[in-house]
Amino acid sequence: MALSTYPDSYYAATAVGMHEYPRLQESVRADVCVIGGGFTGLSAALNLAEQGFDVVLLEAERIGFGASGRNGGLIGSGQRKDVVEMEQQFGLQRSREFWNFAEAAKTDIRERVAQHAIDCDLQYGQMLGVHKKRYLGMAAETCGALAERYDYPHARALSRDETRELVATDSFLEGMYDAKAMVIHPLNYALGLARAAVAAGVRIYEASRVLGYTRSDPATVTTATGQVNAAFIVLACNGYLGKLEPRVAGKIMPINNFVVATEPLDEQRASELIAGRFGVHDTRFVVNYFRLSQDHRLLFGGGENYRAGFPSDIAAFVRPNMLKLFPQLADVAIDYAWGGTLSVTVQRLPHAGRLQPNLFFAQGYSGHGVSIANFAGKIIAEAIGGTAERFDIFSSLPVLTFPGGTLLRYPGMVLGMLYYSLKDRL
């Protein structure tokens, strides 16, 4: 049986070093079985192998097939909530800890790219566009807090005119530019991590969907054509968890987000649209995010749905969001349109933990998954290796169960999103 193909995305069309890994068709043993071939799973597997663990990674489809290989590629600073909100909720010390975790995540990505020569078009810079009068002053407050209390002088507030000079849209009332945030080609980064993991000794199996596992020590992880006996399991499925682990499924809401890539713009038109290769996102609850590709396309993410399927015409679904910000692109064709499934938590903060006797998990990155998912995999590996300090702090974040659990979370989410999307428009 042939392996599944990647979605027809700009990332798949420009993938570097794509490789097919075998399907698991036997019974094998390992110290750790990682379930999921996205950023969390790949990071955990690579870090564990570097510690000397024997690791098997099982991926239901292809490496980076899910949201890890389909997202906007923006690597922001901090958590989904800004530091002012984190301070209000958790206090300054805890807020600093989670800020430092996010900074460590950025550093780890930079070091991995350099160490393994990963060709993922790493670029620096990210701008936040403020779209609502009620948020005016937020950028200056955040930049002041970062400089004064977090030793981070790399973010600066922008006036409306300064914002307009960087991004050619009238939608933003002011902005914030973070010079040390980043953007990458996410699928190429995932493929690079996989190559590094294999070089470190990880055995990767694709097309090996996990059907279940025993709650025993050691555990047995079962696929349709094989099994893995392992002392530890790392559950790294995020929005693709499904019914595999009901003990944590109610903590996350899988949602679908969509991205388009325009036809190539000429270099001058591209630079007039965005004055650089930095990433951009806005303050809407359903966030618009965009950037220029290496070949001068606009990669634009906007719009979500909250059901199992994608819209029949993703380009038509996303295009109106793009034209609201950039009406000057009305004559530009869409060459690629795709979607991916991520997961959010009630508080929009990540959910990590350990289930007895020997299962570690991380999920619910809430749109901040490129860096935080990589970091989650790293600290899970630390915990399995016997150094659990950072994992314990990270896993102590309070995460609520969605009202009604997995049964009623979708109707509630749809009502909530309709409310917030209405607020975005007002």
N, C-alpha and C positions, 0 to 999 in steps of 0.2 A: 504494500500500500504506500502510495507516494505521500510525502509530507505536505502539510497544508502550505499554501502560499501566503506571503505577507499581503496586507491590505494595499490597494493601489494608491499609495501615498507618495508625496514628494520625497519623504525619507527613504522609502523602499526603493524608489527610482534612483536615488543617489547613494545607496548603501555601499560601504567599503568593506571588503573582506567577508561577505556573507558566506556562512558555512553550514552545511547540513550535519547534524549530529544524529547518531543512531537512536532507534526506538529501544526501550528496555524490553528484552525478550527472554529474561532468565531471572533466577533468584541470586541477588548479590548481597554482600555485607559491606557496611561502612560505619564509621564512627558517627557521622551526621548525614541525615537525608534532608536536603533542602527542597521544598515544594514551591516551585515558581521561578521562572527564568527572567524576571524583570530586575529592576535596580536593587531592590531589597535582597532578593535571593542571590543574585550574582555577587553583590558586595559581601554578603555573609559567607558564601562559598569561598570566595577568593581569600578573605581574611582568615577563615578557618584553615584553609589549606596552607597558608603562610605560617600558621601556628603549628603545623604538623599533623592536623587531623586528616583522616581519610574521608572524603566528601563525595556524595552522589547528589546531583541536582536533577530533578525531574520537572520538565516543562510540558504542559498539555499540548501546546502548539509549536511555536518556534521561539528562539531566544529573542526577547524584546518585542514579542508579538502584540502584547497588550499595551496599556497606556504608557509604559516605559519607552516604547518605540514609536508613539503616535502623538506625544504632547507638544506643547509650544516651544520647549527647549529653554525656558527661562529659569534661571537659578537666582532666586532672590536672597536677600539677607534677612536673617531672623525667621520667625515663625509666621504662620498665616495671620495671626493677630500682631499688630505693631507693638513696640515696646511700651508705649504709654498705656495701652489697654492691658498688656501683660502685667505691668506694675500694679495697676488698679486691681487686677484679679488675684495676683499671687505675691505681690510685694517685690521690692527692688532686687533682693538677693536671688530669688527664684527666677525672676525675669532675666537677670544677668546670666544665670546658669544656662537658660534655654537660648539666649542670644549667643553665648559662647559655643554651645553645641552646634548651632547653625553656621557659625564662623568656621568651626572645625570641619563641618561637612563641606563647605566651599573649598577649604584648604585641601581636603582629601581628594576632591575631584580634580583640582589643579595638579596635584602630585601624581595621581593615577594617569592623567593624560600625558604628563611628561615622562613618567617612569616606563609606561608601556607603549609610548609613541602612538597614542590613539588619535586617528585622523577624524576629529569630530567638530572641526571649525569652531573652536573655542574663541569667544569674543567677550569683551568686557563692557559693562555699562548697562543700566536699566533705568527707565524713567517711569514714574507714576504720574498719570494724568488725573487731576481732580475735576470731576464733572458736575459737582453740585455746590451751590452757594453755602449750604450748611457745613460743608467740609473746608471752607476757606480758613487758612491759618493752620490746618492740620500738618501740612508739610513742614512749616517752620518749627512747630512744636516738636515734631518727631526728630528733625535734624538737630535741634538744640539738645534734646534728650540724649541722642546718640553721641554727640560730641562731649557732653558734660558727664554722662554717667556710664557710658559704654566704651569709651576710648575709641570712638569710630568717627573720624573727621571727614569721611569720604562721601557723605551725602549732603546735598545742598538744596535749599528751597528755590523754586523758580517762579518768577512773575508770569503773568499771562503772556506777555510779549516774548519772554525768554522761552517759555514752553512752546509757543507758536513757531519760534525760530528752529526748534529741534524737530517738531512734528507738525506737519501741515494740515492741522484740523482745527476747526473753531469750537470743538466740543469741550476743550479743557480750559478751566478758569485759572488754574495755576498748576504747578507740578513739583516733583521732587526727583532729582537725579542722583543715582547711587553709582559711583564710579567703580566700585569693587564687586558689584553684582556681575553676573555672567549670562551668556547664552551658549548653547551647544546644539549640535545635530544629535538628538537623543538616541536614535537607533544606532548610529555609528558608535556612540559611547557605550551602549549596551553590548554591541558586538565586540568592541575592544575589551570590555571587562570579561566577556566570555573567553576570548582568546587568552587573556592573562590567567584566568582561572584554570583553564586546561593546562597551560604551561606550568602552573603550580601543582598540578596533580588531580584536579577535580574531574570526575567523570560526569559528563553532561549527556542526558538523554532527552531528545525531543519527541513529540507525538506520544507522550507517556503520561496521559491524564491520570491523576490519582483518584481512585475510587473510594478509598478509606484507609484507616490505619488503626492499629490497636492501641488502647490506653494501657500499655504495659512497658516494662523496662527489662530488656530492650523492646523496641516497638517494631512492628511489621507494617510497612507501607505497601499497599497493593495497587497495581495498575491492571489493565485488561490482559496484559501479556507477560507480567513479571512482578517481582516484589523486591523490596529492600528491607533488610534487617539492620536496624541502627540504634545506637544508644540515645541519640537525640534527633528530634525533628525540628526544622525551622519552617514555619508556615508563612509563606511570602506571596500570598495570592491577591491581597487588597480587593479591588473591585470585582475580581473574578472568583471570589471565595465560594459563592453559591451556597450549597447546603453542606459543604465539606466539614465545617466546624461550627455547629450550632451554639457552642458556648460563647462565641465572640461575634457571630453573624449579626446580632441585633444591635451591636455598637456602631455599625457602619451603614451608610446608604449608598449603594452603587448608583452613579449617575453617568450619563453619556454627554461628552463634550465634543465639539466639532471644529475642524480646521480646514481652511482652503489655502491653496497656493495659486497665485495669479500666473499668467504668462510672464515671461521675462520682460521687465521694463528696461528702457535704455538707461544707461548709467546716470545721465543727468536727471531724468525724470525720477529715478529712484532716490537720488540724493536730495532732490527738492521735496520729496515726500517725507523722508526721515533722514536727518543729517548725520548718519552714521550707522554702524552695524549693531547698535545696542538694542536691547529689548524694551518693549513698552507694554504697560498694562494700565487699567483705569480703576476707579473707585466704585464701579458698579457692583452690586451684589452678584449678578451674573457677569463675570468679568470679561471684557474684551482684552485680548493680548495679541501682540503682533511684532514683527521685525522683518528685516530684509535678509534674504538668503544670499549665498555667495554669488549666485548668478542673477542677482537684482530682481528677484521675485518678492512680492509681499506675501509673507506667511501670516495669515490672520485667523485667530481663533475667536469664536463668538457664538453663543447659543448653546443651550442644553436641552435634553429631555430626560424623562424620569420613568422610562419603561424599558422593556427588554430589547426592542428593535430600534434601529436608526431610521431617520427620515428616508423616504425613497429617493429624494433628490437633495443630497447634502449641500451641494453648491447653492441651490436655490434657497435653502434654509439659512445658510450663513451669509450669503451675499448682501441682504438688506442691512445686516449689522455692520458690515464693512462700509457700505455706501453712506450710512448715517455719519460715520466719522470722515470718510473720504469720498464725497460725491464726485470729485474730479476723476475717479476711477470708473465711472459709468461705462466707458468704452473698452475697458480692459477685460479680457477673457479669463476664466478660471480653468487652469489646466489639471489641478488635482483637488479632490475633496474627500475627506475621510473623517472618521470618528473613533473615539476610544472610550473605555469605561474606567472611571476612577472611583474613589469612594470618599465620602465626607463623614465626619462625626457631628454630633449635635453642637459641640462647642467649637468646631473647626480646628481642633488640635489633634495631633496624632495619637494613636492608641497602640501601645505595646505592652507585652507582659509575658508571663510564663504560666502555662497550665500544667498541672500535675499529671504524670510524674516528670515528663522530660520534653515538653513541647514549648518552644518559644515562638512568638508571633509579633508582627508589626503591620499596621494597616491604617487607613483613614487619614491620609496625608492632606486631604482637603484642598487640592490644587497646588500644594507646595512640595510636590513629591520628588522632583529630580534630586535635590540635595538631601532632603530629610529622609527619603527612602534609602539612599546610599548610606547615610549615617546610621540609620536603624539597623541595617545589615551589619555594619562594622561593630556596633556595640552589642548586638546579639552574639557575634563571634567572641567579643571580649568576655561576655558573661559565661558562655560555654567553656571558655578557656580558664575561667576561675577568677576573672577580674570584673565584678559586676557593678562597680560603683556608678559608672555613667549610665548603665542600663537601668539600675534601680531608680535613679533620679528621673530618667526619661519615662519609665513605666509608671511613675507615681502621678502623672498627670491625670486628673479626674475625668473620666469619660462616661457620659450618661448613655443608657439604652434608649433607642428611639421609642417614643410612645407607641404602644401596641406591638413592639418588637418587629420581627420580619414580616408579620402578617399585615399590619396596618401602617407601616412606615411610608409606603409609596403614596397612599391618598393624603396623608398628612404633609408629606414633602411637596406634593404638587400644589396643595393649598398655600403652603408657606412660600414657595417660589413664585406663585402668582402674585402674592402680596408684595414680595420684595421687588419683583420685576415692575409692578405698578409704581412702587416708590422710586425706582430708578428713573422712570419716565417723568415723574412729577418735579 
